[in-house]
Amino acid sequence: MGDDLKKAVTRVGPGVVTVDLMKDPQNSSCNRGFAFVEYYNYACAEYSRKKMSTPKFKLDSNAPTVSWADPRSGDSSANSQTKAVYVKNLPKDVTEDQLQKLFEHHGEITKVVLPPAKSGQEKRYGFVHFAERSTAMKALKNTEKYELDGNSLIKFSCVKSYSF
């Protein structure tokens, strides 16, 4: 399904970098019903988001709900509550403590979430939750390079909510 999803979103618009289809941790043959699509830049993402938000866009027979992982409206109350940073390209054996140590110099971290690694998966992703939104934004916008086991990590976005 992951390859099919990537093909579907690539047909809609340019600039698809990665598609992460979230798997059910209790049953890796099933997906959780959502995915993250990373684009080369905002323009590519916005173009595709608009095209996928029409009733004409379907995955199989379903019209998906398409929204930003990183809300673009700086004034929304939901956006003002966003305190979690999505981090990808993590080594398979990363620990919550390692991820916390990488980001804690920005400010207080309330928790680190690492979804279970999938079999055969070489890279993982996680979420770093900060006590304050300003700290999360500081960590996200900071240009310093983060590395674990020689892998450069990618700070993808602040996320409002997620589930596994």
Salt bridges, closest charged atoms under 4 A:
GLU38 OE1 - LYS88 NZ 2.54
GLU46 OE1 - ARG49 NE 2.95
GLU46 OE2 - LYS50 NZ 3.68
ASP70 OD2 - ARG72 NH1 3.39
GLU144 OE1 - HIS105 NE2 2.86
GLU144 OE1 - HIS106 NE2 3.63
